[in-house]
């Protein structure tokens, strides 16, 4: 789903192409870096870092 205002165009298949140089966008299926706080939270609950990362990534893919 794209939110578009004014005289704008957006296309997501699964690459997002935006023709507004001021826009900051990403596609919902884009996987960048995992939030360090999420990993730290799971580690505080007793999980190893690798296991924490696995759980977060699997959650993104589910």
PQR file with spaces between the fields and no chain letter, atoms N, CA, C, O and H, PARSE charges and radii, in Angstrom:
ATOM       1  N    UNK     1       0.847   -1.168    0.000 -0.4000 1.5000
ATOM       2  CA   UNK     1       0.000    0.000    0.000 -0.0000 2.0000
ATOM       3  C    UNK     1       0.896    1.234    0.000  0.5500 1.7000
ATOM       4  O    UNK     1       1.858    1.306    0.764 -0.5500 1.4000
ATOM       5  N    UNK     2       0.593    2.167   -0.822 -0.4000 1.5000
ATOM       6  CA   UNK     2       1.311    3.422   -0.853 -0.0000 2.0000
ATOM       7  C    UNK     2       0.397    4.545   -0.401  0.5500 1.7000
ATOM       8  O    UNK     2      -0.811    4.510   -0.638 -0.5500 1.4000
ATOM       9  H    UNK     2      -0.189    2.108   -1.443  0.4000 1.0000
ATOM      10  N    UNK     3       0.969    5.529    0.243 -0.4000 1.5000
ATOM      11  CA   UNK     3       0.238    6.738    0.602 -0.0000 2.0000
ATOM      12  C    UNK     3       0.803    7.844   -0.266  0.5500 1.7000
ATOM      13  O    UNK     3       1.994    8.150   -0.210 -0.5500 1.4000
ATOM      14  H    UNK     3       1.950    5.558    0.435  0.4000 1.0000
ATOM      15  N    UNK     4      -0.052    8.431   -1.057 -0.4000 1.5000
ATOM      16  CA   UNK     4       0.398    9.432   -2.016 -0.0000 2.0000
ATOM      17  C    UNK     4      -0.391   10.714   -1.809  0.5500 1.7000
ATOM      18  O    UNK     4      -1.611   10.691   -1.646 -0.5500 1.4000
ATOM      19  H    UNK     4      -1.020    8.182   -1.102  0.4000 1.0000
ATOM      20  N    UNK     5       0.325   11.832   -1.818 -0.4000 1.5000
ATOM      21  CA   UNK     5      -0.333   13.127   -1.675 -0.0000 2.0000
ATOM      22  C    UNK     5       0.098   14.039   -2.816  0.5500 1.7000
ATOM      23  O    UNK     5       1.212   13.937   -3.329 -0.5500 1.4000
ATOM      24  H    UNK     5       1.316   11.851   -1.950  0.4000 1.0000
ATOM      25  N    UNK     6      -0.795   14.918   -3.196 -0.4000 1.5000
ATOM      26  CA   UNK     6      -0.457   15.904   -4.212 -0.0000 2.0000
ATOM      27  C    UNK     6      -0.180   15.271   -5.559  0.5500 1.7000
ATOM      28  O    UNK     6      -0.789   14.264   -5.920 -0.5500 1.4000
ATOM      29  H    UNK     6      -1.700   15.001   -2.779  0.4000 1.0000
ATOM      30  N    UNK     7       0.726   15.855   -6.287 -0.4000 1.5000
ATOM      31  CA   UNK     7       1.078   15.397   -7.628 -0.0000 2.0000
ATOM      32  C    UNK     7       2.260   14.443   -7.521  0.5500 1.7000
ATOM      33  O    UNK     7       3.400   14.838   -7.765 -0.5500 1.4000
ATOM      34  H    UNK     7       1.221   16.673   -5.994  0.4000 1.0000
ATOM      35  N    UNK     8       1.997   13.193   -7.161 -0.4000 1.5000
ATOM      36  CA   UNK     8       3.064   12.229   -6.923 -0.0000 2.0000
ATOM      37  C    UNK     8       2.743   10.904   -7.591  0.5500 1.7000
ATOM      38  O    UNK     8       1.586   10.598   -7.876 -0.5500 1.4000
ATOM      39  H    UNK     8       1.071   12.871   -6.963  0.4000 1.0000
ATOM      40  N    UNK     9       3.781   10.130   -7.834 -0.4000 1.5000
ATOM      41  CA   UNK     9       3.637    8.784   -8.370 -0.0000 2.0000
ATOM      42  C    UNK     9       4.488    7.851   -7.528  0.5500 1.7000
ATOM      43  O    UNK     9       5.579    8.220   -7.093 -0.5500 1.4000
ATOM      44  H    UNK     9       4.721   10.379   -7.603  0.4000 1.0000
ATOM      45  N    UNK    10       3.995    6.653   -7.301 -0.4000 1.5000
ATOM      46  CA   UNK    10       4.768    5.631   -6.590 -0.0000 2.0000
ATOM      47  C    UNK    10       4.460    4.284   -7.206  0.5500 1.7000
ATOM      48  O    UNK    10       3.346    4.043   -7.672 -0.5500 1.4000
ATOM      49  H    UNK    10       3.109    6.353   -7.654  0.4000 1.0000
ATOM      50  N    UNK    11       5.455    3.402   -7.208 -0.4000 1.5000
ATOM      51  CA   UNK    11       5.294    2.075   -7.778 -0.0000 2.0000
ATOM      52  C    UNK    11       6.067    1.105   -6.880  0.5500 1.7000
ATOM      53  O    UNK    11       7.219    1.366   -6.535 -0.5500 1.4000
ATOM      54  H    UNK    11       6.360    3.597   -6.830  0.4000 1.0000
ATOM      55  N    UNK    12       5.445   -0.003   -6.505 -0.4000 1.5000
ATOM      56  CA   UNK    12       6.106   -0.977   -5.637 -0.0000 2.0000
ATOM      57  C    UNK    12       5.892   -2.382   -6.177  0.5500 1.7000
ATOM      58  O    UNK    12       4.802   -2.941   -6.059 -0.5500 1.4000
ATOM      59  H    UNK    12       4.509   -0.216   -6.785  0.4000 1.0000
ATOM      60  N    UNK    13       6.949   -2.954   -6.774 -0.4000 1.5000
ATOM      61  CA   UNK    13       6.813   -4.297   -7.352 -0.0000 2.0000
ATOM      62  C    UNK    13       8.107   -5.084   -7.210  0.5500 1.7000
ATOM      63  O    UNK    13       8.646   -5.335   -8.288 -0.5500 1.4000
ATOM      64  H    UNK    13       7.834   -2.500   -6.869  0.4000 1.0000
ATOM      65  N    UNK    14       8.677   -5.494   -6.205 -0.4000 1.5000
ATOM      66  CA   UNK    14       8.676   -5.020   -4.837 -0.0000 2.0000
ATOM      67  C    UNK    14       9.656   -3.877   -4.603  0.5500 1.7000
ATOM      68  O    UNK    14       9.978   -3.558   -3.459 -0.5500 1.4000
ATOM      69  H    UNK    14       8.239   -5.291   -5.329  0.4000 1.0000
ATOM      70  N    UNK    15      10.125   -3.268   -5.669 -0.4000 1.5000
ATOM      71  CA   UNK    15      11.029   -2.124   -5.547 -0.0000 2.0000
ATOM      72  C    UNK    15      10.198   -0.857   -5.515  0.5500 1.7000
ATOM      73  O    UNK    15       9.264   -0.699   -6.301 -0.5500 1.4000
ATOM      74  H    UNK    15       9.863   -3.528   -6.598  0.4000 1.0000
ATOM      75  N    UNK    16      10.532    0.033   -4.619 -0.4000 1.5000
ATOM      76  CA   UNK    16       9.819    1.304   -4.533 -0.0000 2.0000
ATOM      77  C    UNK    16      10.616    2.343   -5.309  0.5500 1.7000
ATOM      78  O    UNK    16      11.799    2.560   -5.047 -0.5500 1.4000
ATOM      79  H    UNK    16      11.291   -0.095   -3.980  0.4000 1.0000
ATOM      80  N    UNK    17       9.960    2.974   -6.256 -0.4000 1.5000
ATOM      81  CA   UNK    17      10.590    4.036   -7.035 -0.0000 2.0000
ATOM      82  C    UNK    17       9.799    5.301   -6.761  0.5500 1.7000
ATOM      83  O    UNK    17       8.612    5.375   -7.079 -0.5500 1.4000
ATOM      84  H    UNK    17       8.999    2.798   -6.469  0.4000 1.0000
ATOM      85  N    UNK    18      10.438    6.279   -6.181 -0.4000 1.5000
ATOM      86  CA   UNK    18       9.773    7.530   -5.824 -0.0000 2.0000
ATOM      87  C    UNK    18      10.514    8.665   -6.507  0.5500 1.7000
ATOM      88  O    UNK    18      11.744    8.713   -6.493 -0.5500 1.4000
ATOM      89  H    UNK    18      11.402    6.219   -5.922  0.4000 1.0000
ATOM      90  N    UNK    19       9.771    9.565   -7.096 -0.4000 1.5000
ATOM      91  CA   UNK    19      10.387   10.654   -7.840 -0.0000 2.0000
ATOM      92  C    UNK    19      10.373   11.964   -7.078  0.5500 1.7000
ATOM      93  O    UNK    19      10.343   13.036   -7.682 -0.5500 1.4000
ATOM      94  H    UNK    19       8.772    9.526   -7.107  0.4000 1.0000
ATOM      95  N    UNK    20      10.394   11.888   -5.764 -0.4000 1.5000
ATOM      96  CA   UNK    20      10.485   13.076   -4.916 -0.0000 2.0000
ATOM      97  C    UNK    20      11.755   12.933   -4.100  0.5500 1.7000
ATOM      98  O    UNK    20      11.829   12.056   -3.239 -0.5500 1.4000
ATOM      99  H    UNK    20      10.418   11.018   -5.273  0.4000 1.0000
ATOM     100  N    UNK    21      12.751   13.762   -4.343 -0.4000 1.5000
ATOM     101  CA   UNK    21      14.052   13.624   -3.693 -0.0000 2.0000
ATOM     102  C    UNK    21      13.983   13.839   -2.182  0.5500 1.7000
ATOM     103  O    UNK    21      14.916   13.465   -1.472 -0.5500 1.4000
ATOM     104  H    UNK    21      12.691   14.474   -5.043  0.4000 1.0000
ATOM     105  N    UNK    22      12.914   14.426   -1.678 -0.4000 1.5000
ATOM     106  CA   UNK    22      12.770   14.657   -0.234 -0.0000 2.0000
ATOM     107  C    UNK    22      12.092   13.492    0.485  0.5500 1.7000
ATOM     108  O    UNK    22      12.082   13.447    1.716 -0.5500 1.4000
ATOM     109  H    UNK    22      12.156   14.730   -2.255  0.4000 1.0000
ATOM     110  N    UNK    23      11.530   12.557   -0.265 -0.4000 1.5000
ATOM     111  CA   UNK    23      10.793   11.443    0.326 -0.0000 2.0000
ATOM     112  C    UNK    23      11.745   10.421    0.937  0.5500 1.7000
ATOM     113  O    UNK    23      12.820   10.158    0.399 -0.5500 1.4000
ATOM     114  H    UNK    23      11.538   12.593   -1.265  0.4000 1.0000
ATOM     115  N    UNK    24      11.335    9.846    2.071 -0.4000 1.5000
ATOM     116  CA   UNK    24      12.052    8.753    2.700 -0.0000 2.0000
ATOM     117  C    UNK    24      11.075    7.594    2.809  0.5500 1.7000
ATOM     118  O    UNK    24      10.173    7.600    3.647 -0.5500 1.4000
ATOM     119  H    UNK    24      10.462   10.060    2.509  0.4000 1.0000
ATOM     120  N    UNK    25      11.268    6.597    1.948 -0.4000 1.5000
ATOM     121  CA   UNK    25      10.309    5.493    1.891 -0.0000 2.0000
ATOM     122  C    UNK    25      11.030    4.155    1.865  0.5500 1.7000
ATOM     123  O    UNK    25      12.216    4.078    1.544 -0.5500 1.4000
ATOM     124  H    UNK    25      12.000    6.592    1.267  0.4000 1.0000
ATOM     125  N    UNK    26      10.299    3.109    2.206 -0.4000 1.5000
ATOM     126  CA   UNK    26      10.786    1.750    2.077 -0.0000 2.0000
ATOM     127  C    UNK    26       9.584    0.868    1.782  0.5500 1.7000
ATOM     128  O    UNK    26       8.449    1.229    2.093 -0.5500 1.4000
ATOM     129  H    UNK    26       9.336    3.171    2.467  0.4000 1.0000
ATOM     130  N    UNK    27       9.829   -0.256    1.200 -0.4000 1.5000
ATOM     131  CA   UNK    27       8.749   -1.203    0.928 -0.0000 2.0000
ATOM     132  C    UNK    27       8.601   -2.097    2.155  0.5500 1.7000
ATOM     133  O    UNK    27       9.591   -2.401    2.821 -0.5500 1.4000
ATOM     134  H    UNK    27      10.751   -0.549    0.948  0.4000 1.0000
ATOM     135  N    UNK    28       7.397   -2.513    2.453 -0.4000 1.5000
ATOM     136  CA   UNK    28       7.175   -3.313    3.663 -0.0000 2.0000
ATOM     137  C    UNK    28       7.924   -4.635    3.645  0.5500 1.7000
ATOM     138  O    UNK    28       8.146   -5.225    4.702 -0.5500 1.4000
ATOM     139  H    UNK    28       6.593   -2.266    1.912  0.4000 1.0000
ATOM     140  N    UNK    29       8.321   -5.118    2.467 -0.4000 1.5000
ATOM     141  CA   UNK    29       9.072   -6.367    2.427 -0.0000 2.0000
ATOM     142  C    UNK    29      10.579   -6.141    2.455  0.5500 1.7000
ATOM     143  O    UNK    29      11.355   -7.096    2.459 -0.5500 1.4000
ATOM     144  H    UNK    29       8.141   -4.639    1.608  0.4000 1.0000
ATOM     145  N    UNK    30      10.987   -4.889    2.474 -0.4000 1.5000
ATOM     146  CA   UNK    30      12.422   -4.605    2.551 -0.0000 2.0000
ATOM     147  C    UNK    30      12.935   -4.973    3.930  0.5500 1.7000
ATOM     148  O    UNK    30      12.360   -4.592    4.949 -0.5500 1.4000
ATOM     149  H    UNK    30      10.357   -4.112    2.471  0.4000 1.0000
ATOM     150  N    UNK    31      14.019   -5.717    3.943 -0.4000 1.5000
ATOM     151  CA   UNK    31      14.609   -6.093    5.230 -0.0000 2.0000
ATOM     152  C    UNK    31      15.959   -5.407    5.321  0.5500 1.7000
ATOM     153  O    UNK    31      16.879   -5.707    4.559 -0.5500 1.4000
ATOM     154  H    UNK    31      14.486   -6.027    3.115  0.4000 1.0000
ATOM     155  N    UNK    32      16.061   -4.510    6.236 -0.4000 1.5000
ATOM     156  CA   UNK    32      17.321   -3.817    6.459 -0.0000 2.0000
ATOM     157  C    UNK    32      17.997   -4.405    7.668  0.5500 1.7000
ATOM     158  O    UNK    32      18.141   -5.622    7.784 -0.5500 1.4000
ATOM     159  H    UNK    32      15.314   -4.266    6.855  0.4000 1.0000
ATOM     160  N    UNK    33      18.404   -3.556    8.554 -0.4000 1.5000
ATOM     161  CA   UNK    33      19.052   -4.052    9.755 -0.0000 2.0000
ATOM     162  C    UNK    33      18.008   -4.294   10.845  0.5500 1.7000
ATOM     163  O    UNK    33      16.960   -3.648   10.884 -0.5500 1.4000
ATOM     164  H    UNK    33      18.287   -2.568    8.460  0.4000 1.0000
ATOM     165  N    UNK    34      18.315   -5.216   11.705 -0.4000 1.5000
ATOM     166  CA   UNK    34      17.431   -5.539   12.821 -0.0000 2.0000
ATOM     167  C    UNK    34      17.686   -4.528   13.930  0.5500 1.7000
ATOM     168  O    UNK    34      18.833   -4.183   14.214 -0.5500 1.4000
ATOM     169  H    UNK    34      19.166   -5.741   11.674  0.4000 1.0000
ATOM     170  N    UNK    35      16.635   -4.065   14.542 -0.4000 1.5000
ATOM     171  CA   UNK    35      16.733   -3.088   15.623 -0.0000 2.0000
ATOM     172  C    UNK    35      17.521   -3.675   16.794  0.5500 1.7000
ATOM     173  O    UNK    35      17.152   -4.712   17.346 -0.5500 1.4000
ATOM     174  H    UNK    35      15.703   -4.346   14.311  0.4000 1.0000
ATOM     175  N    UNK    36      18.591   -3.010   17.159 -0.4000 1.5000
ATOM     176  CA   UNK    36      19.457   -3.482   18.247 -0.0000 2.0000
ATOM     177  C    UNK    36      18.680   -3.634   19.553  0.5500 1.7000
ATOM     178  O    UNK    36      18.954   -4.546   20.334 -0.5500 1.4000
ATOM     179  H    UNK    36      18.890   -2.167   16.711  0.4000 1.0000
ATOM     180  N    UNK    37      17.713   -2.748   19.795 -0.4000 1.5000
ATOM     181  CA   UNK    37      16.920   -2.835   21.029 -0.0000 2.0000
ATOM     182  C    UNK    37      16.118   -4.128   21.090  0.5500 1.7000
ATOM     183  O    UNK    37      15.948   -4.705   22.164 -0.5500 1.4000
ATOM     184  H    UNK    37      17.491   -2.007   19.161  0.4000 1.0000
ATOM     185  N    UNK    38      15.625   -4.584   19.940 -0.4000 1.5000
ATOM     186  CA   UNK    38      14.874   -5.837   19.915 -0.0000 2.0000
ATOM     187  C    UNK    38      15.775   -7.006   20.307  0.5500 1.7000
ATOM     188  O    UNK    38      15.379   -7.879   21.079 -0.5500 1.4000
ATOM     189  H    UNK    38      15.764   -4.115   19.068  0.4000 1.0000
ATOM     190  N    UNK    39      16.990   -7.008   19.764 -0.4000 1.5000
ATOM     191  CA   UNK    39      17.943   -8.074   20.112 -0.0000 2.0000
ATOM     192  C    UNK    39      18.284   -8.007   21.598  0.5500 1.7000
ATOM     193  O    UNK    39      18.292   -9.032   22.281 -0.5500 1.4000
ATOM     194  H    UNK    39      17.312   -6.298   19.137  0.4000 1.0000
ATOM     195  N    UNK    40      18.565   -6.810   22.098 -0.4000 1.5000
ATOM     196  CA   UNK    40      18.916   -6.641   23.507 -0.0000 2.0000
ATOM     197  C    UNK    40      17.783   -7.077   24.431  0.5500 1.7000
ATOM     198  O    UNK    40      18.025   -7.647   25.495 -0.5500 1.4000
ATOM     199  H    UNK    40      18.558   -5.977   21.544  0.4000 1.0000
ATOM     200  N    UNK    41      16.549   -6.807   24.019 -0.4000 1.5000
ATOM     201  CA   UNK    41      15.402   -7.214   24.834 -0.0000 2.0000
ATOM     202  C    UNK    41      15.331   -8.730   24.950  0.5500 1.7000
ATOM     203  O    UNK    41      15.135   -9.260   26.044 -0.5500 1.4000
ATOM     204  H    UNK    41      16.353   -6.344   23.154  0.4000 1.0000
ATOM     205  N    UNK    42      15.490   -9.430   23.832 -0.4000 1.5000
ATOM     206  CA   UNK    42      15.449  -10.889   23.871 -0.0000 2.0000
ATOM     207  C    UNK    42      16.641  -11.456   24.637  0.5500 1.7000
ATOM     208  O    UNK    42      16.511  -12.465   25.330 -0.5500 1.4000
ATOM     209  H    UNK    42      15.649   -8.999   22.944  0.4000 1.0000
ATOM     210  N    UNK    43      17.794  -10.814   24.515 -0.4000 1.5000
ATOM     211  CA   UNK    43      18.968  -11.269   25.253 -0.0000 2.0000
ATOM     212  C    UNK    43      18.776  -11.063   26.759  0.5500 1.7000
ATOM     213  O    UNK    43      19.245  -11.870   27.561 -0.5500 1.4000
ATOM     214  H    UNK    43      17.899   -9.995   23.952  0.4000 1.0000
ATOM     215  N    UNK    44      18.094   -9.990   27.139 -0.4000 1.5000
ATOM     216  CA   UNK    44      17.803   -9.740   28.547 -0.0000 2.0000
ATOM     217  C    UNK    44      16.885  -10.815   29.114  0.5500 1.7000
ATOM     218  O    UNK    44      16.865  -11.052   30.321 -0.5500 1.4000
ATOM     219  H    UNK    44      17.713   -9.333   26.487  0.4000 1.0000
ATOM     220  N    UNK    45      16.128  -11.462   28.236 -0.4000 1.5000
ATOM     221  CA   UNK    45      15.235  -12.540   28.659 -0.0000 2.0000
ATOM     222  C    UNK    45      15.934  -13.900   28.653  0.5500 1.7000
ATOM     223  O    UNK    45      15.316  -14.926   28.934 -0.5500 1.4000
ATOM     224  H    UNK    45      16.145  -11.269   27.254  0.4000 1.0000
ATOM     225  N    UNK    46      17.244  -13.895   28.325 -0.4000 1.5000
ATOM     226  CA   UNK    46      18.023  -15.120   28.447 -0.0000 2.0000
ATOM     227  C    UNK    46      18.431  -15.787   27.149  0.5500 1.7000
ATOM     228  O    UNK    46      19.073  -16.837   27.179 -0.5500 1.4000
ATOM     229  H    UNK    46      17.746  -13.061   28.096  0.4000 1.0000
ATOM     230  N    UNK    47      18.075  -15.207   26.001 -0.4000 1.5000
ATOM     231  CA   UNK    47      18.452  -15.813   24.726 -0.0000 2.0000
ATOM     232  C    UNK    47      19.843  -15.349   24.302  0.5500 1.7000
ATOM     233  O    UNK    47      20.283  -14.258   24.663 -0.5500 1.4000
ATOM     234  H    UNK    47      17.553  -14.354   25.976  0.4000 1.0000
ATOM     235  N    UNK    48      20.524  -16.192   23.535 -0.4000 1.5000
ATOM     236  CA   UNK    48      21.801  -15.811   22.942 -0.0000 2.0000
ATOM     237  C    UNK    48      21.529  -14.841   21.786  0.5500 1.7000
ATOM     238  O    UNK    48      20.418  -14.797   21.258 -0.5500 1.4000
ATOM     239  H    UNK    48      20.166  -17.078   23.242  0.4000 1.0000
ATOM     240  N    UNK    49      22.533  -14.078   21.403 -0.4000 1.5000
ATOM     241  CA   UNK    49      22.359  -13.092   20.334 -0.0000 2.0000
ATOM     242  C    UNK    49      21.914  -13.737   19.025  0.5500 1.7000
ATOM     243  O    UNK    49      21.006  -13.234   18.364 -0.5500 1.4000
ATOM     244  H    UNK    49      23.436  -14.115   21.832  0.4000 1.0000
ATOM     245  N    UNK    50      22.547  -14.845   18.645 -0.4000 1.5000
ATOM     246  CA   UNK    50      22.172  -15.519   17.394 -0.0000 2.0000
ATOM     247  C    UNK    50      20.729  -16.004   17.424  0.5500 1.7000
ATOM     248  O    UNK    50      20.011  -15.870   16.433 -0.5500 1.4000
ATOM     249  H    UNK    50      23.285  -15.254   19.182  0.4000 1.0000
ATOM     250  N    UNK    51      20.296  -16.564   18.549 -0.4000 1.5000
ATOM     251  CA   UNK    51      18.910  -17.031   18.674 -0.0000 2.0000
ATOM     252  C    UNK    51      17.937  -15.857   18.624  0.5500 1.7000
ATOM     253  O    UNK    51      16.867  -15.955   18.023 -0.5500 1.4000
ATOM     254  H    UNK    51      20.879  -16.673   19.354  0.4000 1.0000
ATOM     255  N    UNK    52      18.311  -14.757   19.251 -0.4000 1.5000
ATOM     256  CA   UNK    52      17.464  -13.567   19.231 -0.0000 2.0000
ATOM     257  C    UNK    52      17.283  -13.067   17.802  0.5500 1.7000
ATOM     258  O    UNK    52      16.170  -12.748   17.384 -0.5500 1.4000
ATOM     259  H    UNK    52      19.181  -14.678   19.739  0.4000 1.0000
ATOM     260  N    UNK    53      18.375  -13.002   17.066 -0.4000 1.5000
ATOM     261  CA   UNK    53      18.323  -12.551   15.680 -0.0000 2.0000
ATOM     262  C    UNK    53      17.470  -13.476   14.825  0.5500 1.7000
ATOM     263  O    UNK    53      16.685  -13.014   13.997 -0.5500 1.4000
ATOM     264  H    UNK    53      19.279  -13.261   17.407  0.4000 1.0000
ATOM     265  N    UNK    54      17.622  -14.781   15.024 -0.4000 1.5000
ATOM     266  CA   UNK    54      16.814  -15.761   14.281 -0.0000 2.0000
ATOM     267  C    UNK    54      15.328  -15.551   14.516  0.5500 1.7000
ATOM     268  O    UNK    54      14.533  -15.569   13.576 -0.5500 1.4000
ATOM     269  H    UNK    54      18.260  -15.156   15.697  0.4000 1.0000
ATOM     270  N    UNK    55      14.959  -15.353   15.764 -0.4000 1.5000
ATOM     271  CA   UNK    55      13.543  -15.171   16.101 -0.0000 2.0000
ATOM     272  C    UNK    55      12.984  -13.906   15.458  0.5500 1.7000
ATOM     273  O    UNK    55      11.867  -13.915   14.941 -0.5500 1.4000
ATOM     274  H    UNK    55      15.604  -15.338   16.528  0.4000 1.0000
ATOM     275  N    UNK    56      13.745  -12.829   15.487 -0.4000 1.5000
ATOM     276  CA   UNK    56      13.281  -11.566   14.910 -0.0000 2.0000
ATOM     277  C    UNK    56      13.134  -11.689   13.393  0.5500 1.7000
ATOM     278  O    UNK    56      12.131  -11.244   12.835 -0.5500 1.4000
ATOM     279  H    UNK    56      14.652  -12.821   15.907  0.4000 1.0000
ATOM     280  N    UNK    57      14.109  -12.281   12.726 -0.4000 1.5000
ATOM     281  CA   UNK    57      14.047  -12.435   11.275 -0.0000 2.0000
ATOM     282  C    UNK    57      12.902  -13.365   10.873  0.5500 1.7000
ATOM     283  O    UNK    57      12.182  -13.082    9.916 -0.5500 1.4000
ATOM     284  H    UNK    57      14.924  -12.642   13.180  0.4000 1.0000
ATOM     285  N    UNK    58      12.733  -14.463   11.593 -0.4000 1.5000
ATOM     286  CA   UNK    58      11.624  -15.377   11.287 -0.0000 2.0000
ATOM     287  C    UNK    58      10.292  -14.678   11.484  0.5500 1.7000
ATOM     288  O    UNK    58       9.347  -14.935   10.739 -0.5500 1.4000
ATOM     289  H    UNK    58      13.318  -14.693   12.371  0.4000 1.0000
ATOM     290  N    UNK    59      10.199  -13.803   12.470 -0.4000 1.5000
ATOM     291  CA   UNK    59       8.973  -13.034   12.684 -0.0000 2.0000
ATOM     292  C    UNK    59       8.686  -12.087   11.524  0.5500 1.7000
ATOM     293  O    UNK    59       7.528  -11.864   11.174 -0.5500 1.4000
ATOM     294  H    UNK    59      10.968  -13.595   13.075  0.4000 1.0000
ATOM     295  N    UNK    60       9.747  -11.527   10.926 -0.4000 1.5000
ATOM     296  CA   UNK    60       9.565  -10.636    9.772 -0.0000 2.0000
ATOM     297  C    UNK    60       9.086  -11.423    8.552  0.5500 1.7000
ATOM     298  O    UNK    60       8.312  -10.914    7.741 -0.5500 1.4000
ATOM     299  H    UNK    60      10.688  -11.709   11.211  0.4000 1.0000
ATOM     300  N    UNK    61       9.544  -12.647    8.432 -0.4000 1.5000
ATOM     301  CA   UNK    61       9.213  -13.454    7.263 -0.0000 2.0000
ATOM     302  C    UNK    61       7.883  -14.187    7.388  0.5500 1.7000
ATOM     303  O    UNK    61       7.352  -14.682    6.394 -0.5500 1.4000
ATOM     304  H    UNK    61      10.173  -13.061    9.090  0.4000 1.0000
ATOM     305  N    UNK    62       7.348  -14.257    8.589 -0.4000 1.5000
ATOM     306  CA   UNK    62       6.108  -15.015    8.805 -0.0000 2.0000
ATOM     307  C    UNK    62       4.901  -14.292    8.271  0.5500 1.7000
ATOM     308  O    UNK    62       3.783  -14.797    8.375 -0.5500 1.4000
ATOM     309  H    UNK    62       7.779  -13.854    9.397  0.4000 1.0000
